[in-house]
Amino acid sequence: MSMFVGEALVGEGNEVAHIDLLIGSKDGPVGTAFANALASQSAGHSNLLAVVRPNLAVKPATVMITKVTLKTIGQAVQMFGPAQTAVAKAVVDSVAEGIIPKDQGEELVIVCGVFIHPKAADNKKIHDYNYEATKQAIASAMAGKPTAEETIAQRDAGEHPFKNF
């Protein structure tokens, strides 16, 4: 496959994390999306590489894209701080645990959409929820989950938490 798709929602309140991501080869559609995300910045949408620390980008290379327009420096700091740290650690841990094969670290890239609510205030929750959501989204993507059969079987087994917003 040239593209794996993952999604996860973790947490509650204003710190809830919602991750949508694509994993694929650098020379395929995900690679194109990755390059476009880094090259196409716009006001309030500062896409950034996931780094463990400055000068140590994760492998596979991961670009984080904002799913909400960042309007304040506080929101930008949350994206560049606890969210970036969480996504980076989740990618590295996924490689260390074999969810993403180590030998594909240079061939694959990840495009990771990150939601941070404008009223989010608890940076620890932002970190913890985004870490868990990213780990879950990666695991789902790499396993091809949910399958069409699982989606059909569970289509009436609960409600979307934001259905009435």
C-alpha positions in Angstrom: 0.0 0.0 0.0 1.2 3.5 -0.7 -1.0 5.1 1.9 -2.2 4.1 5.4 -4.9 6.1 7.1 -5.4 6.4 10.9 -7.7 8.4 13.2 -8.1 8.6 17.0 -10.0 10.7 19.5 -8.7 10.6 23.1 -9.6 12.6 26.2 -12.3 15.0 27.2 -13.0 18.7 27.7 -11.2 21.4 25.9 -8.0 19.3 25.9 -9.5 16.5 23.9 -7.1 15.3 21.2 -8.3 14.3 17.7 -5.6 13.0 15.4 -6.0 12.2 11.7 -2.9 10.9 9.9 -1.6 9.5 6.7 1.5 7.2 6.5 3.0 6.5 3.2 6.1 6.5 0.9 8.0 9.6 0.2 7.5 9.0 -3.6 3.7 8.5 -3.3 0.7 10.7 -2.5 1.6 11.0 1.2 5.1 12.2 0.2 3.5 14.9 -2.0 1.1 15.9 0.8 4.1 16.0 3.2 6.1 18.3 0.9 3.1 20.5 0.3 2.3 20.9 4.0 5.9 22.1 4.7 6.0 24.4 1.7 2.5 25.8 2.0 2.3 27.7 5.3 -0.5 30.2 5.9 -1.5 32.6 8.7 -2.7 30.6 11.7 -1.6 27.3 10.2 2.0 26.8 11.1 2.9 23.3 10.0 5.9 21.9 11.7 8.1 18.9 11.9 7.7 16.6 14.9 11.0 16.7 16.8 12.1 14.9 19.9 14.1 18.0 20.7 15.6 20.7 18.6 17.8 19.2 15.9 16.4 15.7 16.3 13.5 15.1 14.0 11.7 11.8 14.2 11.9 9.0 11.6 9.7 8.5 9.7 9.8 12.3 9.1 6.4 13.7 10.4 4.8 16.9 9.6 2.1 18.2 12.0 -0.7 20.3 10.5 -3.1 22.4 12.5 -6.7 21.5 12.2 -7.8 24.7 14.0 -6.6 28.2 13.1 -4.1 29.3 15.7 -5.1 32.8 16.7 -2.9 33.5 19.8 0.7 32.9 20.8 -0.7 30.6 23.6 -2.2 28.3 21.0 1.0 28.3 19.0 3.0 27.5 22.0 0.7 24.5 22.8 1.2 23.2 19.2 5.0 23.8 19.3 5.2 22.5 22.9 3.1 19.8 24.4 1.5 18.6 21.1 4.7 18.5 19.2 6.4 16.6 22.0 3.5 14.1 22.2 3.4 13.4 18.5 7.2 13.0 18.2 7.3 10.6 21.2 4.4 8.6 19.8 6.1 8.2 16.4 9.4 7.2 18.0 7.7 4.8 20.4 5.7 3.3 17.5 9.0 2.6 15.7 10.7 1.2 18.8 7.7 -1.1 19.4 7.7 -2.4 15.8 4.4 -0.9 14.9 6.2 1.0 12.2 9.1 -1.1 10.8 12.5 0.4 11.6 13.8 -0.4 8.2 11.1 1.9 6.6 12.1 5.0 8.6 13.7 6.6 5.5 11.1 5.5 3.0 7.9 6.6 4.9 6.6 10.0 5.9 3.7 10.9 8.1 1.2 13.8 7.8 -0.4 14.3 11.2 -3.5 16.5 11.6 -3.6 17.8 15.2 -6.7 19.4 16.8 -6.1 21.7 19.8 -9.2 23.5 21.1 -8.8 27.3 21.3 -9.8 27.1 25.0 -7.5 24.3 26.0 -5.5 25.2 29.1 -4.0 22.1 30.7 -0.7 21.4 28.8 -0.2 18.0 30.5 -3.5 16.8 29.3 -2.8 18.2 25.8 0.5 16.2 25.8 -1.0 13.0 27.3 -4.1 13.0 25.1 -2.2 13.8 21.9 0.4 11.1 22.7 -2.2 8.4 23.1 -4.3 9.6 20.1 -1.2 9.6 17.9 -0.2 6.1 19.1 -3.7 4.8 18.5 -4.0 6.4 15.0 -0.6 5.0 14.0 -1.5 1.5 15.2 -4.8 1.6 13.4 -3.3 2.9 10.2 -0.5 0.2 10.1 -3.0 -2.6 10.9 -5.6 -1.4 8.4 -8.1 -0.8 11.1 -11.0 -0.5 11.3 -11.9 -2.9 8.4 -15.0 -2.3 6.4 -16.6 -5.2 8.2 -15.8 -3.7 11.6 -17.2 -0.3 10.5 -20.4 -1.9 9.2 -20.8 -4.1 12.3 -20.4 -1.2 14.7 -22.2 1.6 12.8 -25.0 1.7 15.4 -23.0 0.9 18.5 -22.7 4.3 20.0 -22.7 7.9 19.2 -20.1 10.4 18.1 -19.3 12.6 21.1 -19.6 15.8 19.2 -22.7 14.8 17.3 -24.8 17.6 18.8 -22.3 20.4 18.7 
